[in-house]
Amino acid sequence: MRAFRVAYDGRPFHGFQRQPDVPTVEGRLFDALAGLGVAAGKPEGYAAAGRTDAGVSAVAQTVAFECPDWLTPAALNSELPASIRAWASAEAPPDFHATHHAGYREYVYHLYAPDEDFARAEAALSRLSGENDFHNLTPDDENTVRSLDGEVRRDGDYLVFTLRAGGFVREMVRRVVSLVRAVATGDAEFEKVARVLGPERVEGPEGVAPAPAYPLVLADVGYPRLDFSVDEDGAASARDAFEELREERATGARVADEVVGRLRG
């Protein structure tokens, strides 16, 4: 059994989990394993740390499965698109399960918020931290109690959220960000946080919709039983791919600035 750390740009994909007829990260991973002759379809013992939504990116998504010794991150990358890069691996015990044995998951959300009140954002997130029932911040109907460790900092025009928990229910991170933003802009009062965490359903116009997916990154997944080794070739390939992506998007931002500037006169 071997575990792999995988980074990916989530924007070209319809989420992580394999689906018929649409591109997903997991689907591309399975295609790569088939191309390498490792497995046709899901490999034996396969599990992943989590199922990120469409548009969500990752640094440390973790997948584990039975594979031959020669399958390194660099070898896996030879069959993957540049938007998905394996960069580290670890030997895992036979009973290892990438979902169930994760000690924590950490997400980072980059919210463009040049005018939002940081003190209000910090206070709202503090109230959401700790053990709470997040049933009003997910479409899930059960198993919604979680212990959340949340921090927010200002970085120029952005509020950067770091949210850590043993596990997250669906859309929880994005809805937490959305609620905190509403408080920070004054669109919602602090009392709404208490209502959302209360036992009654908060629905309709008072409900909390998820923030956009693309600024969200699965930044880390902790496994106390594993010791990951960085594959230098795999990591270099990942850095090159994401540096190219950064340059491409920076250029796109300059083009947008040009258009906006000329339209403003």
C-alpha positions in Angstrom: 0.0 0.0 0.0 1.3 3.4 -0.9 -0.1 6.9 -0.3 0.5 9.8 -2.7 0.3 13.6 -2.2 -1.4 15.2 -5.2 -1.7 18.9 -6.1 -4.2 20.1 -8.7 -5.9 23.1 -10.2 -9.6 22.5 -9.7 -11.0 24.9 -12.2 -10.9 22.6 -15.3 -12.6 19.8 -13.4 -16.1 18.9 -12.2 -14.8 18.1 -8.7 -12.5 15.4 -7.4 -14.8 12.3 -7.4 -15.0 10.3 -10.7 -18.3 11.0 -12.6 -19.5 9.7 -16.0 -19.0 11.9 -19.0 -17.3 14.9 -17.3 -13.6 15.5 -16.4 -12.7 15.0 -12.7 -9.4 14.7 -10.9 -10.1 11.1 -9.8 -11.1 10.1 -13.3 -7.8 11.4 -14.6 -5.9 9.6 -11.9 -7.6 6.3 -12.8 -6.9 7.0 -16.5 -3.2 7.5 -15.6 -3.1 4.3 -13.7 -4.7 2.4 -16.5 -2.2 4.0 -19.0 0.7 2.8 -16.8 -0.8 -0.7 -16.6 -1.3 -0.5 -12.8 -5.0 -0.9 -12.7 -8.1 -0.9 -14.9 -10.5 1.3 -13.0 -10.3 1.7 -9.3 -7.1 0.1 -7.9 -7.2 -2.4 -5.0 -7.4 -0.7 -1.6 -8.1 2.7 -3.1 -9.3 5.6 -1.0 -8.9 9.4 -1.0 -8.6 12.0 1.8 -11.7 13.9 0.6 -14.0 14.8 -2.3 -13.4 18.4 -3.2 -16.1 20.3 -5.1 -15.9 21.5 -8.6 -13.4 24.3 -8.9 -11.6 23.6 -5.6 -7.9 23.1 -5.8 -5.5 21.1 -3.7 -1.9 21.0 -2.5 -2.1 17.8 -0.4 -5.0 15.7 -1.6 -4.0 12.2 -0.6 -4.8 9.0 -2.4 -3.6 5.5 -1.3 -3.8 2.1 -3.1 -1.9 -1.1 -3.8 0.7 -0.5 -6.5 4.0 -1.8 -7.8 7.2 -0.5 -6.2 8.3 1.4 -9.3 5.2 3.7 -9.2 6.7 6.9 -8.0 5.1 10.4 -8.1 7.2 11.3 -11.2 6.1 8.1 -12.9 2.4 8.9 -12.1 2.9 12.4 -13.5 4.1 11.0 -16.8 0.4 10.0 -17.6 -1.3 12.9 -15.8 -2.3 16.3 -17.3 -0.1 19.3 -16.1 -3.0 20.5 -14.0 -2.6 17.4 -11.7 0.8 16.7 -10.2 1.8 14.0 -7.7 4.8 15.2 -5.6 5.3 13.0 -2.5 4.6 9.5 -1.4 4.7 7.3 1.7 4.6 3.6 2.4 1.4 2.8 4.3 0.3 -0.2 6.4 -2.0 -2.8 4.7 -5.0 -1.6 6.7 -4.5 2.1 5.8 -7.5 4.1 4.6 -6.9 7.6 3.3 -10.3 8.8 4.3 -10.8 7.3 7.7 -7.2 7.6 9.0 -6.9 11.3 8.4 -6.2 13.1 11.6 -7.2 16.5 10.3 -8.0 18.4 7.1 -7.0 22.0 6.5 -8.5 24.3 3.9 -7.4 27.8 2.9 -9.8 30.3 1.3 -8.6 33.5 -0.4 -11.5 36.0 -0.2 -11.2 39.2 -2.2 -12.5 41.6 0.4 -10.8 45.1 0.2 -13.5 46.9 2.1 -14.7 44.2 4.6 -14.3 45.0 8.3 -11.5 42.7 9.6 -12.5 43.0 13.3 -16.1 41.9 12.5 -14.8 39.0 10.4 -12.5 37.8 13.1 -15.2 38.0 15.8 -17.7 36.1 13.6 -15.2 33.3 12.8 -14.2 33.1 16.5 -17.9 32.4 17.3 -18.0 29.6 14.7 -14.8 28.0 16.0 -15.0 25.1 18.5 -17.5 22.3 18.5 -20.8 23.2 16.9 -23.7 21.7 14.9 -23.2 23.1 11.4 -26.5 21.7 10.1 -27.4 25.2 8.7 -24.1 25.4 6.8 -24.4 22.2 4.7 -26.9 20.4 2.6 -26.2 17.3 4.6 -29.0 16.2 7.0 -27.0 14.1 9.5 -23.6 13.8 11.2 -23.2 17.6 11.1 -21.4 18.2 14.5 -17.8 19.3 13.9 -15.0 20.8 15.9 -13.6 23.7 13.9 -10.3 25.5 14.3 -10.6 28.7 12.3 -8.2 31.7 11.7 -8.5 34.7 9.4 -5.8 37.2 8.5 -5.7 40.2 6.2 -3.3 40.1 3.2 -3.7 43.3 1.2 -7.1 43.2 -0.4 -7.8 39.7 0.7 -9.0 37.9 3.8 -7.3 34.6 4.1 -9.2 31.9 6.0 -7.5 28.8 7.4 -10.0 26.3 8.6 -9.0 23.0 10.2 -11.1 20.1 11.4 -11.0 16.3 11.6 -13.5 16.3 8.8 -15.9 18.7 7.0 -19.5 18.2 5.9 -20.4 19.2 2.4 -20.0 22.9 1.5 -19.2 23.7 5.1 -16.0 25.7 4.5 -17.6 27.8 1.7 -20.7 28.5 3.8 -18.6 29.5 6.8 -16.7 32.0 4.6 -20.0 33.3 3.2 -21.5 33.9 6.6 -18.4 35.6 8.0 -18.3 37.8 4.9 -21.9 38.8 5.5 -21.1 39.9 9.0 -17.9 41.7 7.9 -19.8 43.7 5.3 -22.6 44.5 7.7 -25.2 42.6 5.6 -25.7 40.4 8.6 -25.6 41.1 12.3 -23.6 39.0 14.8 -26.9 37.5 16.0 -27.2 35.6 12.8 -24.2 33.5 13.7 -26.0 32.3 16.8 -29.2 31.6 14.8 -27.2 29.6 12.3 -25.6 27.5 15.0 -28.9 27.0 16.8 -31.2 24.0 16.6 -33.8 25.6 14.3 -33.5 25.4 10.5 -32.4 28.7 8.8 -33.7 28.6 5.3 -34.9 30.7 2.4 -33.6 34.3 2.3 -32.1 33.9 5.8 -30.1 30.8 4.7 -26.4 30.9 3.9 -25.3 30.1 0.4 -21.8 28.8 -0.3 -19.1 31.2 -1.4 -17.5 30.5 -4.8 -15.4 27.4 -5.0 -12.4 28.5 -7.0 -10.6 30.5 -4.2 -10.6 27.4 -2.0 -7.6 25.1 -1.6 -7.2 21.8 0.3 -3.9 22.8 1.9 -3.1 19.9 4.2 -4.2 16.5 5.4 -2.6 15.0 8.5 -1.7 11.4 8.9 0.1 10.5 12.2 1.0 7.0 10.8 2.7 8.2 7.6 6.0 9.7 6.8 5.9 11.3 3.4 9.0 11.7 1.2 9.1 14.4 -1.4 9.8 13.2 -4.9 12.2 15.9 -6.2 11.3 15.3 -9.9 7.6 15.2 -9.1 7.8 18.4 -6.9 9.8 20.2 -9.6 7.2 19.3 -12.1 4.4 20.6 -9.9 6.2 23.8 -9.2 6.8 24.4 -13.0 3.1 23.6 -13.8 1.7 26.0 -11.2 4.3 28.7 -12.0 3.1 28.6 -15.6 -0.5 28.7 -14.4 0.3 31.7 -12.2 1.9 33.6 -15.1 -1.1 32.8 -17.3 -3.6 34.1 -14.8 -1.5 37.2 -14.0 -1.4 38.0 -17.7 -5.2 37.5 -17.8 -5.6 40.0 -14.9 -3.5 42.6 -16.8 -5.7 42.2 -19.9 -8.8 42.7 -17.7 -7.2 45.8 -16.2 -6.5 47.2 -19.6 -10.2 46.7 -20.7 -11.6 48.1 -17.5 -9.2 51.1 -17.6 -10.2 52.0 -21.2 -13.9 51.6 -20.5 -13.6 54.0 -17.6 -11.8 56.4 -19.9 
